[in-house]
Amino acid sequence: MATSIKELVEKVQLSPDKIQSVKWDTPINCKSEGVYIISMSDTAESKITMEEFPISIDILKNWIKKLDYFTLDGEETKDANKIKNRLAEFWLPDESILYIGKAPLRNNGKGGIGNRVKEYYNTAIGERSPHAGGHWIKLLENLEKLHVFYIPCNNSTEIEKRMIDTFGKSVSESTKERLSEKGPILPFANLKDGNNVKKKHEIGHMKLN
């Protein structure tokens, strides 16, 4: 059964009263440190799930074309269907949370939730910066229907780690069994956990040099 935003926030001892949200691609006017969660759900309590992997094959083809090729299991390929099938292995059909991220403060004054989420929005697929962590989510056909939830807090790096760990422990037994040999169990668009342990997706050359 899916974990709601509220449930996840409560499990890491943050107050659900601090949860705020916007629709995808909406600016966030918050300069505080914190964490953010991208979800198919439209409220912190709801659990909207999707059985079928909602990938846009056209976006994937354009991504491959932009880089000339991907690698899959160490071999160069331009076959979008092969890449799609590998990505689909990491789709969690019984979860609504798609990404968990942190937004620490920075010495240059450009940190905080609003700035980090803006970087997430503005990084074109295949680009390395300013925030390449969310490329997988930008493959989804339902991208414009997603919501970004955010919670101001201190120690965002530690909170993100705890959230990701808690999420992985909370997924269904069937999901755990299916993903048990594919690295840490993470939201679909997270490629590594809070300890920098990566998913074993074996897709390479996904970003410009």
C-alpha positions, 0 to 999 in steps of 0.5 A: 500500500502506498505511503502518503506524504503525511505518513512519511513526514510523520515517520521522520518526526517532522510536523505535517502542519508544515507541509506545503505544496504546489503543482509541477513547474510552479515557483516556490517562494521559500528560502528556507532549508528543507526537503521536497517530495514530488508525487502523483498525489494532489494532497498530503493525505491522498495516495494516487498510484498508477499500474502502467509505467506512464513514460513518453517514448517521444521524450525518451527518443529525443533524449537518446538523440540529444546524446547520440546514444545511451549505454545499456549493460555496457553496450551502446544503444539507440533502441528506445524500447530497450531503454524503456523496458529497463526503466519500467523495471524500476517503476513502483506501481503501488506508490505515489511518491516519485522523488525525495530531495533535499534543499540545503542552504549554500554559502553563495546565498542561492540555497533553500527550497525555492531555489533548489526546486527551480533548478530541478524544473529548469534543468533540461533532460540530458543536461548535467546542471544545475540539477540533473537528479530528476531526469527520469521524472521528466520522461513521464507523460503525466508530468504536468499533473504532478505536485511538489510538496515541501517542508522547511526543516534543519539538517535537510541532508539527514532528513532526506536520508531518513525519508528515503530509507523510510520509504524503502522500508514501507513499500509492499512486500511484492515490490521489495521482492521484485527490486531486491537485487536492483540496489536500494529500494527508492522512489522511481526518480531517485537514482541513489540513496542518502548513502550514495548507493546507486540503483543497479539500472545499468543505463549509462551515458545519460548526460552531456559531457 
